[in-house]
Amino acid sequence: MVYNIEARYDNEKLNFSKKATAAYTARWHKRCEEIFKWLGKQLG
């Protein structure tokens, strides 16, 4: 899997790839969508 992240140390990328399970990714994707919608309401 490819991630659009930049890390100074390879072990940081490895740690993230171990952490980024499907459930972890889905949870953060949903949270980001909620924040995006909230920001849209605040600015709209």
C-alpha positions in Angstrom: 0.0 0.0 0.0 1.2 3.5 -0.8 0.7 6.4 1.5 1.1 10.1 0.7 3.3 10.8 3.7 6.8 12.0 4.2 8.8 10.7 7.1 12.4 11.3 8.0 13.0 7.8 9.2 12.0 4.6 7.5 10.8 3.1 10.8 8.2 5.9 11.1 6.8 4.8 7.7 6.8 1.2 8.8 5.1 2.0 12.1 2.4 3.9 10.3 1.8 1.1 7.8 1.4 -1.4 10.6 -1.1 1.0 12.4 -3.1 1.8 9.3 -5.5 -1.1 9.2 -8.8 -0.9 7.3 -10.7 -0.1 10.5 -8.2 2.6 11.5 -8.4 4.2 8.1 -12.2 4.0 8.0 -12.5 5.7 11.4 -10.2 8.5 10.5 -11.8 9.0 7.1 -15.2 9.4 8.7 -13.8 11.8 11.3 -12.2 13.9 8.5 -15.4 14.0 6.6 -17.2 15.3 9.7 -14.7 18.0 10.2 -14.8 19.0 6.6 -18.6 19.3 6.7 -18.4 21.3 9.9 -15.9 23.7 8.4 -18.1 24.1 5.4 -21.0 25.1 7.6 -18.8 27.5 9.6 -17.6 29.2 6.4 -20.9 29.0 4.4 
